[in-house]
């Protein structure tokens, strides 16, 4: 089908279902924006601290969150495009670029511990695996400072593959975090087999938890499950001091959210490095 025919087909489809057409057009626009960013290497990481509960002055680690720049130079967070590209080749390349940038940061800053997001769809993707192997070979301490985050929904796509992948890399010293824990996808049978080192409790349970009895009960249950399987717990989306205090009293291990700082493309260690370089 030619470009003109495709356009008319889209229009005709929209006449019957305007909402579907609008969604399709929006998704296509997002994919084109991300493709443009990838081609022009306008992909970067924004870093957000994950702090130990009760000892919040020194982060336990940072999460590297992928960002792209649109044609106007605006920084676009992953939540605005990841669902549209996750199943595409661009999604795999975004995973590769995030890993490559994270590994470079770990090599430059030996005190840094960093988590990087990936999709289970990238397991076995040749460029991603080459980047990981190259990064681990450049510095023997990187493996023990690298955490790979896989969303709960992504892990459940190919659970057996994820289990084998994790087992192999955990032998090398890499840790794994399940992102969005509690979002509703995990089979408890597989949770027993996964052996995640860290679970990050989904923010829908955490926002306003000090005033929400239902989320208090649900979060306690998630914490109890994590403790049973000897997994470190991280509460995501902590935005208020009273929620931080409540989560600490509940026994959550680490906290992450805007209360402790927004993700930044200019992390403190790079500012310190730049100051030393200019001195």
Secondary structure, 3 states (H helix, E strand, C coil): CCHHHHHHHHHHHHHHCHHHHHHHHHHHHHHHHHHHHHHCCCEEEEEEEEEECCEEEEEEEEEEEEEEECCCCCEEEHHHCHHHHCCCHHHHHHHHHHHHHHHHHHHHCCCCCEEEEECHHHCCCHHHHHHHHHHHHHCCCHHHHEEEEEEHHHHCCCHHHHHHHHHHHHCCCCEEEEEEECCCCCCHHHHHHHCCCEEEECHHHCCCHHHCHHHHHHHHHHHHHHHHCCCEEEECCCCCHHHHHHHHHHCCCEEECCCCCCCECCCHHHHHHHHHHHC
